[in-house]
Amino acid sequence: MTQKIIIEPVTRVEGHGKVTIQLNDQGEVTQSRLHIVEFRGFERFVQGRPYWEAPVLVQRLCGICPVSHHLAAAKAMDVIVGAGGDQGLTPTAEKVRRLMHYGQIFQSHTLHFFHLASPDLLFGYDAPPAQRNVVGVALANRGLALQAVLMRKYGQEIIAATAGKKIHGTGAIPGGVNKSLTLAERDQLLNGPHPLNAGQMIAWAQGALAFFKDYYKKNKAFIDGFSRFPSNHLSLVRRDGALDLYHGVLRAVDAEGRRILDDVDYQDYIAHIREEVRSWSYMKFPYLLHLGPDNGWYRVGPLARLNTADFIPTPLAQAEFETFKQATGGKPNDMCMHTHWARLIETLHAAEAIHDLLLDADITGSDLVVKGARQAEGVGVIEAPRGTLIHHFRVGANDLIEMANLIVSTTHNNEPMNRAVNQVAKTYMTGQKIITEPMMNAVEVAIRAYDPCLSCATHAYGRMPLEIALVDAAGCVLDRKRK
């Protein structure tokens, strides 16, 4: 008889999901899947709404990364109102949005590493669950926990100053922004009381990197070997190849670093990316069209971004990037746990970018909005904390949204997450007579490396089928009904 292991819910991630693992009568793992069990149809909800509402509506997808959806939709609506392409935003609007976005990157990366991932690193994946959580981190290392809270607080203050409030702000509008920073806001964020100022955030980001690199030296075999497999990688890059989390062109590389998507305009994403639907998940499976679903799947997020970018345009993060690349001799990094390392390098980059933007005179400017020739369709793409985020809208002559397609970061990572789950399950569970809680947490550790936001990823374009299958003890399907 087969044995079925269910991990539900997956813990220390945003949203709700479960894992099912099938073992045969020899105790071998035969199938592992990550299931997304909630459904939220935002692609339908926004249809019929005025286009200018989109940047505010879509961020209700998530309370963790609302800024990412806010800005992706705003960038799509920039195209609709004729402010995309060569027209562009005003310098003030562009820089205020960038500041908002880097505040989001900074707070989200901090939240994930310290609150969600660090318990596994500090105590081990096999530590007791009562200890392996954020409360355990606070009890074991009060200074580290306090630092994490203050770093996230600073990022949220950046968002409040640029978007109007910390969660579900309204700062970005089609064609620009509705506010810039006042001098008082700028000065508070740049040189505010210790420790909530830009310089301290840079120092703490460096400290977090030092913490991880020290852990890596002591646990290299675990970090390198826990979950690794070759894959393609996709992200935005600046036109000169630099890491750019706000804007750029789409680039993808294969496992050897060869370009398989060569800096294409993201307005044309639909000519290069398709989504596959599978019956057992509400989350779709994207792939590069010219390679097909079997070979065209890819990773996105911090690890992918450092694999596709040529350099990082801030000096401290660039130095760390060079060290990071040495771990694989310059080739793309396929080690899942190295995503935490990449995430912390991006945290440092975000802190440096925030500091530089706060010193820029345009950040307090008054020229906020531009408009041009009205368009019927627009695409906005941004590098959200978890990876590439695509918002695509079509708007009718009556100014109402007729079509919306959202491909979020976690959706892009669906196939690699499932492969990581299967690989770790086989490593830790095959041949074991008793399946223990630490074995199941090892599977969750693999998922957490991707920092999935499952609530963001549960959309469907069109109608979702209802399917019920009757399965016997041997796993054979006796009957199936589909509606």
C-alpha positions as CSV (number, residue, x, y, z in Angstrom):
1,M,0.0,0.0,0.0
2,T,1.2,3.5,-0.7
3,Q,1.7,6.0,2.1
4,K,0.6,9.6,1.8
5,I,2.3,12.4,3.8
6,I,0.5,15.7,4.0
7,I,2.1,18.9,5.3
8,E,-0.6,21.4,6.0
9,P,-0.3,24.2,6.3
10,V,3.2,25.1,5.1
11,T,4.4,27.4,7.8
12,R,6.4,30.7,7.9
13,V,5.3,31.7,4.4
14,E,2.7,34.3,3.3
15,G,-0.6,32.6,2.3
16,H,-1.9,29.1,2.5
17,G,-0.5,26.0,0.9
18,K,0.1,22.3,1.5
19,V,2.5,19.6,0.4
20,T,1.6,16.0,-0.5
21,I,4.2,13.3,-0.7
22,Q,3.5,9.8,-1.9
23,L,5.6,6.8,-0.9
24,N,5.4,3.3,-2.3
25,D,5.5,0.1,-0.3
26,Q,9.3,0.1,-0.4
27,G,9.3,3.5,1.3
28,E,10.5,5.4,-1.8
29,V,9.1,8.8,-2.5
30,T,7.3,8.6,-5.9
31,Q,5.6,12.0,-6.1
32,S,5.8,15.3,-4.2
33,R,3.7,18.4,-4.9
34,L,3.2,21.8,-3.5
35,H,-0.5,22.6,-3.7
36,I,-2.0,26.1,-3.5
37,V,-5.3,25.7,-1.9
38,E,-6.8,29.2,-1.9
39,F,-8.2,31.0,-4.8
40,R,-8.5,34.8,-5.2
41,G,-9.7,35.9,-8.7
42,F,-8.3,39.5,-8.9
43,E,-7.9,39.3,-12.6
44,R,-11.7,39.2,-12.7
45,F,-12.4,41.5,-9.8
46,V,-10.7,44.5,-11.6
47,Q,-12.6,44.1,-14.9
48,G,-15.2,46.8,-15.3
49,R,-13.4,49.2,-12.9
50,P,-11.9,52.6,-14.1
51,Y,-8.3,52.2,-15.1
52,W,-7.1,54.7,-12.6
53,E,-8.3,52.5,-9.7
54,A,-6.0,49.6,-10.7
55,P,-2.9,50.7,-8.7
56,V,-5.0,50.9,-5.5
57,L,-7.2,47.8,-6.1
58,V,-4.5,45.3,-7.0
59,Q,-2.4,45.9,-3.9
60,R,-5.2,44.3,-1.9
61,L,-3.8,41.0,-3.1
62,C,-1.3,41.2,-0.3
63,G,-0.4,43.0,2.9
64,I,3.2,42.0,2.7
65,C,4.2,43.3,-0.7
66,P,1.4,45.7,-1.7
67,V,3.9,48.3,-3.0
68,S,5.1,45.8,-5.7
69,H,1.5,45.4,-7.1
70,H,0.9,49.1,-6.7
71,L,3.9,50.1,-8.8
72,A,3.5,47.3,-11.4
73,A,-0.1,48.4,-12.0
74,A,0.9,52.1,-12.0
75,K,3.6,51.3,-14.6
76,A,1.1,49.6,-16.8
77,M,-1.2,52.6,-16.5
78,D,1.6,54.9,-17.4
79,V,1.5,53.3,-20.8
80,I,-2.3,53.6,-21.0
81,V,-2.1,57.4,-20.3
82,G,0.9,57.9,-22.7
83,A,3.6,58.2,-20.1
84,G,5.4,55.0,-20.9
85,G,8.2,54.3,-23.3
86,D,10.4,57.2,-24.5
87,Q,8.0,59.7,-22.8
88,G,8.8,58.5,-19.3
89,L,7.9,60.1,-16.0
90,T,9.3,63.3,-14.5
91,P,12.6,62.9,-12.6
92,T,10.8,63.5,-9.3
93,A,8.1,60.9,-10.0
94,E,10.6,58.3,-11.1
95,K,12.8,58.8,-8.1
96,V,9.9,58.9,-5.6
97,R,8.6,55.6,-7.0
98,R,12.1,54.1,-6.8
99,L,12.4,55.2,-3.2
100,M,9.1,53.6,-2.4
101,H,10.1,50.4,-4.1
102,Y,13.5,50.2,-2.4
103,G,11.8,50.8,1.0
104,Q,9.5,47.8,0.1
105,I,12.5,45.6,-0.9
106,F,14.3,46.5,2.3
107,Q,11.5,45.8,4.7
108,S,10.3,42.6,2.9
109,H,13.8,41.1,2.7
110,T,14.3,41.9,6.3
111,L,11.0,40.3,7.3
112,H,11.8,37.2,5.5
113,F,15.3,36.6,6.5
114,F,15.0,37.4,10.2
115,H,11.5,36.4,11.0
116,L,10.8,33.5,8.6
117,A,14.1,32.0,7.6
118,S,16.5,32.7,10.5
119,P,14.9,30.2,13.0
120,D,16.0,27.3,10.7
121,L,19.6,28.7,10.5
122,L,19.9,29.6,14.2
123,F,18.5,26.4,15.6
124,G,18.5,23.9,12.7
125,Y,15.7,22.5,10.7
126,D,15.4,19.7,13.3
127,A,15.0,21.9,16.3
128,P,11.8,21.6,18.4
129,P,9.0,23.6,16.8
130,A,8.4,25.5,20.0
131,Q,11.9,27.0,19.6
132,R,12.1,27.2,15.8
133,N,10.1,30.5,15.4
134,V,10.5,34.2,15.7
135,V,9.8,34.1,19.5
136,G,12.7,31.6,19.8
137,V,14.9,34.0,17.9
138,A,14.0,36.9,20.3
139,L,14.7,34.7,23.3
140,A,18.0,33.5,22.0
141,N,19.3,36.7,20.5
142,R,17.4,39.7,21.7
143,G,19.7,42.2,19.8
144,L,19.3,40.5,16.5
145,A,15.5,40.4,16.9
146,L,15.3,44.0,17.9
147,Q,17.5,45.0,14.9
148,A,15.2,43.1,12.6
149,V,12.1,44.9,13.9
150,L,13.8,48.3,13.5
151,M,15.1,47.6,10.0
152,R,11.6,46.6,8.9
153,K,10.2,49.7,10.6
154,Y,12.5,51.9,8.7
155,G,11.5,50.4,5.4
156,Q,7.8,50.9,6.3
157,E,8.6,54.6,7.2
158,I,10.0,55.0,3.7
159,I,6.8,53.6,2.2
160,A,4.6,55.9,4.4
161,A,6.6,58.9,3.3
162,T,6.2,58.1,-0.4
163,A,2.9,56.2,-0.7
164,G,0.9,58.1,2.0
165,K,0.7,55.1,4.4
166,K,2.6,52.0,5.3
167,I,0.2,49.5,3.8
168,H,-2.0,49.9,0.8
169,G,-0.9,53.5,0.0
170,T,-2.0,55.7,-2.9
171,G,1.2,57.5,-3.9
172,A,1.6,56.1,-7.5
173,I,-0.9,57.2,-10.0
174,P,-1.1,56.8,-13.8
175,G,1.6,59.0,-15.2
176,G,3.5,59.8,-12.0
177,V,2.9,60.3,-8.2
178,N,0.6,62.4,-6.2
179,K,3.2,63.5,-3.6
180,S,7.0,64.0,-3.2
181,L,8.9,64.1,0.0
182,T,8.9,67.3,2.2
183,L,12.3,68.5,3.4
184,A,11.3,67.4,6.9
185,E,10.5,63.9,5.7
186,R,13.7,63.7,3.7
187,D,15.8,64.9,6.7
188,Q,14.1,62.5,9.1
189,L,14.8,59.5,6.9
190,L,18.3,60.5,6.1
191,N,19.6,61.8,9.4
192,G,16.9,60.9,11.9
193,P,17.5,59.9,15.5
194,H,19.6,56.8,16.1
195,P,19.1,54.1,14.9
196,L,16.3,55.0,12.4
197,N,18.5,56.7,9.7
198,A,19.9,55.7,6.3
199,G,23.5,55.3,7.5
200,Q,22.5,52.8,10.3
201,M,20.4,50.8,7.9
202,I,23.5,50.3,5.6
203,A,25.6,49.3,8.6
204,W,22.9,46.8,9.8
205,A,22.5,45.4,6.3
206,Q,26.3,44.8,6.3
207,G,26.0,43.1,9.7
208,A,23.3,40.8,8.4
209,L,25.5,39.7,5.5
210,A,28.4,39.1,7.9
211,F,26.1,37.0,10.1
212,F,25.1,34.8,7.1
213,K,28.6,34.5,5.7
214,D,29.9,33.4,9.1
215,Y,27.1,30.8,9.3
216,Y,28.0,29.7,5.8
217,K,31.6,29.0,6.6
218,K,30.5,26.8,9.5
219,N,27.8,25.0,7.6
220,K,29.0,25.0,4.0
221,A,28.0,21.4,3.2
222,F,24.4,22.0,4.3
223,I,24.0,25.4,2.6
224,D,25.6,24.1,-0.7
225,G,24.0,20.7,-0.8
226,F,20.6,21.0,0.8
227,S,18.7,21.6,-2.5
228,R,20.3,22.3,-5.8
229,F,19.4,21.6,-9.4
230,P,20.2,23.3,-12.7
231,S,17.6,25.7,-14.1
232,N,17.1,28.8,-16.2
233,H,16.9,32.2,-14.5
234,L,14.9,35.3,-15.5
235,S,14.7,38.9,-14.3
236,L,14.7,42.5,-15.3
237,V,18.1,44.1,-15.9
238,R,19.1,47.7,-16.7
239,R,19.9,48.2,-20.4
240,D,23.6,48.1,-19.5
241,G,23.2,44.8,-17.6
242,A,23.1,46.3,-14.1
243,L,20.8,45.0,-11.4
244,D,17.7,47.2,-11.5
245,L,14.8,46.3,-9.3
246,Y,12.4,49.0,-10.6
247,H,12.8,49.1,-14.4
248,G,14.6,47.5,-17.3
249,V,14.5,44.8,-20.0
250,L,13.8,41.1,-19.6
251,R,16.8,38.8,-19.6
252,A,17.0,35.0,-19.1
253,V,20.0,32.8,-18.9
254,D,20.3,29.0,-18.8
255,A,22.2,26.9,-16.3
256,E,25.5,27.6,-18.0
257,G,24.9,31.4,-18.2
258,R,24.0,31.5,-21.9
259,R,21.4,34.1,-22.9
260,I,18.1,32.5,-23.8
261,L,16.1,35.7,-23.6
262,D,18.2,38.6,-24.7
263,D,17.1,41.9,-23.1
264,V,13.7,42.2,-24.6
265,D,11.2,45.0,-24.1
266,Y,8.7,43.7,-21.4
267,Q,5.8,45.2,-23.3
268,D,6.3,42.2,-25.6
269,Y,6.5,39.6,-22.7
270,I,3.5,37.7,-24.1
271,A,5.5,36.8,-27.2
272,H,8.0,35.0,-24.9
273,I,6.2,33.7,-21.8
274,R,3.3,31.3,-21.6
275,E,1.5,29.8,-18.6
276,E,0.6,26.1,-18.2
277,V,-2.4,25.0,-16.1
278,R,-2.3,21.8,-14.1
279,S,-5.3,20.2,-12.4
280,W,-3.9,19.9,-8.9
281,S,-3.0,23.6,-8.2
282,Y,-4.7,27.0,-8.5
283,M,-1.2,28.4,-9.4
284,K,-0.1,28.3,-13.0
285,F,3.3,27.2,-14.4
286,P,5.0,29.8,-16.6
287,Y,7.7,28.9,-19.2
288,L,9.6,30.4,-22.1
289,L,7.6,29.8,-25.2
290,H,10.5,29.0,-27.5
291,L,11.8,26.3,-25.2
292,G,8.4,24.8,-24.2
293,P,7.1,23.8,-20.8
294,D,9.5,20.9,-20.3
295,N,12.7,22.9,-20.8
296,G,11.5,26.6,-20.6
297,W,10.7,26.8,-16.9
298,Y,12.9,29.2,-14.8
299,R,13.6,30.7,-11.4
300,V,13.0,34.3,-10.5
301,G,13.9,36.3,-7.3
302,P,17.2,37.3,-5.6
303,L,19.1,34.2,-6.8
304,A,18.0,34.6,-10.4
305,R,18.6,38.4,-10.3
306,L,22.2,37.9,-9.3
307,N,22.6,35.2,-12.0
308,T,21.3,37.5,-14.8
309,A,22.8,40.8,-13.8
310,D,26.3,41.8,-14.8
311,F,26.9,44.1,-11.9
312,I,25.2,46.0,-9.0
313,P,25.3,49.8,-9.3
314,T,26.1,50.5,-5.6
315,P,29.6,50.0,-4.3
316,L,29.1,48.0,-1.1
317,A,26.6,45.6,-2.7
318,Q,28.9,45.3,-5.8
319,A,31.8,44.1,-3.6
320,E,29.5,41.5,-2.0
321,F,28.3,40.5,-5.4
322,E,31.8,39.8,-6.5
323,T,32.3,37.5,-3.5
324,F,29.0,35.8,-4.2
325,K,30.0,35.0,-7.8
326,Q,33.3,33.4,-6.6
327,A,31.3,30.6,-5.0
328,T,30.4,29.3,-8.4
329,G,33.3,30.5,-10.5
330,G,31.1,33.1,-12.1
331,K,28.6,30.6,-13.4
332,P,24.9,30.8,-12.5
333,N,24.3,29.7,-8.9
334,D,21.8,26.8,-8.6
335,M,21.9,26.3,-4.8
336,C,18.5,27.1,-3.3
337,M,19.9,28.1,0.2
338,H,22.2,30.7,-1.5
339,T,19.0,32.6,-2.2
340,H,19.3,33.9,1.4
341,W,22.8,35.2,0.6
342,A,21.5,36.9,-2.5
343,R,18.6,38.4,-0.6
344,L,20.9,40.0,1.9
345,I,23.1,41.4,-0.8
346,E,19.9,43.0,-2.3
347,T,19.0,44.3,1.2
348,L,22.4,46.1,1.3
349,H,21.8,47.4,-2.2
350,A,18.4,48.7,-1.2
351,A,19.9,50.5,1.8
352,E,22.5,52.2,-0.4
353,A,19.9,53.1,-3.0
354,I,17.7,54.7,-0.4
355,H,20.6,56.7,1.0
356,D,21.5,58.0,-2.5
357,L,17.9,58.8,-3.4
358,L,17.4,60.8,-0.2
359,L,20.4,62.9,-1.2
360,D,18.9,63.7,-4.6
361,A,17.3,67.1,-4.9
362,D,14.6,65.7,-7.2
363,I,13.1,63.7,-4.4
364,T,11.5,66.9,-3.0
365,G,10.5,68.3,-6.4
366,S,7.0,69.5,-7.5
367,D,6.8,68.3,-11.1
368,L,4.8,65.0,-10.5
369,V,2.7,63.9,-13.4
370,V,2.9,63.7,-17.2
371,K,0.5,62.4,-19.8
372,G,0.6,61.8,-23.5
373,A,-1.4,60.0,-26.2
374,R,-3.9,57.5,-24.8
375,Q,-3.3,53.8,-25.4
376,A,-5.6,50.8,-25.1
377,E,-3.1,48.3,-23.6
378,G,-0.2,48.5,-21.2
379,V,2.2,46.2,-19.4
380,G,4.0,47.0,-16.1
381,V,6.9,44.9,-14.9
382,I,8.9,45.3,-11.7
383,E,11.2,43.2,-9.7
384,A,9.2,42.5,-6.5
385,P,11.1,41.1,-3.5
386,R,10.2,37.6,-4.6
387,G,11.0,38.1,-8.3
388,T,9.6,39.4,-11.6
389,L,6.0,40.7,-11.4
390,I,4.0,41.3,-14.5
391,H,0.8,43.3,-14.7
392,H,-1.0,43.4,-18.1
393,F,-4.2,45.5,-18.7
394,R,-6.4,46.3,-21.6
395,V,-8.7,49.4,-21.2
396,G,-11.7,50.2,-23.3
397,A,-12.7,53.6,-24.8
398,N,-15.0,54.1,-21.8
399,D,-11.9,54.0,-19.5
400,L,-13.0,50.7,-17.9
401,I,-10.6,47.7,-17.6
402,E,-11.5,45.0,-20.1
403,M,-8.7,42.5,-19.4
404,A,-6.1,41.9,-16.7
405,N,-3.4,39.2,-16.6
406,L,-1.1,39.1,-13.6
407,I,1.9,36.8,-13.4
408,V,3.4,37.2,-10.0
409,S,6.8,36.2,-8.7
410,T,5.7,33.1,-6.8
411,T,3.9,31.8,-10.0
412,H,7.1,32.1,-11.9
413,N,8.8,30.0,-9.2
414,N,6.1,27.3,-9.1
415,E,8.0,24.6,-11.1
416,P,11.3,25.1,-9.2
417,M,9.5,25.1,-5.9
418,N,7.9,21.8,-6.8
419,R,11.3,20.4,-7.9
420,A,12.9,21.5,-4.6
421,V,10.1,19.9,-2.6
422,N,10.5,16.6,-4.5
423,Q,14.3,16.6,-4.2
424,V,14.3,17.3,-0.5
425,A,11.5,14.8,0.2
426,K,13.4,12.0,-1.6
427,T,16.6,12.9,0.3
428,Y,15.1,13.0,3.8
429,M,12.2,10.5,3.6
430,T,13.1,7.7,1.2
431,G,13.8,4.5,3.1
432,Q,12.7,5.9,6.5
433,K,10.3,3.7,8.5
434,I,9.1,6.7,10.6
435,I,8.4,10.1,9.1
436,T,9.3,12.7,11.7
437,E,8.5,16.4,12.1
438,P,12.1,17.5,11.2
439,M,11.9,15.6,7.9
440,M,8.7,17.5,7.1
441,N,10.2,20.8,8.1
442,A,13.2,20.1,5.8
443,V,10.7,20.2,2.9
444,E,9.3,23.5,4.2
445,V,12.8,24.9,4.5
446,A,13.2,24.3,0.7
447,I,9.9,26.2,0.1
448,R,10.9,29.0,2.4
449,A,14.1,29.7,0.5
450,Y,11.9,31.1,-2.3
451,D,9.9,33.3,0.2
452,P,6.7,32.5,-1.6
453,C,3.6,34.7,-1.3
454,L,0.9,32.1,-2.0
455,S,-2.0,34.5,-1.7
456,C,-0.5,36.7,-4.4
457,A,-0.1,33.7,-6.7
458,T,-3.6,32.3,-6.7
459,H,-5.3,33.8,-9.7
460,A,-6.9,32.3,-12.8
461,Y,-7.6,33.9,-16.1
462,G,-10.9,32.4,-17.3
463,R,-12.9,29.7,-15.6
464,M,-11.4,27.3,-13.1
465,P,-12.5,23.7,-13.4
466,L,-13.9,21.6,-10.5
467,E,-12.5,18.0,-10.6
468,I,-13.2,15.2,-8.2
469,A,-11.3,11.9,-8.4
470,L,-12.0,8.6,-6.6
471,V,-8.6,6.9,-5.9
472,D,-8.1,3.4,-4.3
473,A,-5.4,2.5,-1.8
474,A,-2.9,1.7,-4.5
475,G,-3.3,5.1,-6.0
476,C,-5.3,4.0,-9.0
477,V,-8.0,6.4,-10.2
478,L,-11.4,4.5,-10.2
479,D,-13.5,7.4,-11.4
480,R,-13.2,11.1,-12.2
481,K,-15.8,13.8,-12.7
482,R,-15.0,17.2,-14.1
483,K,-17.2,20.3,-14.3
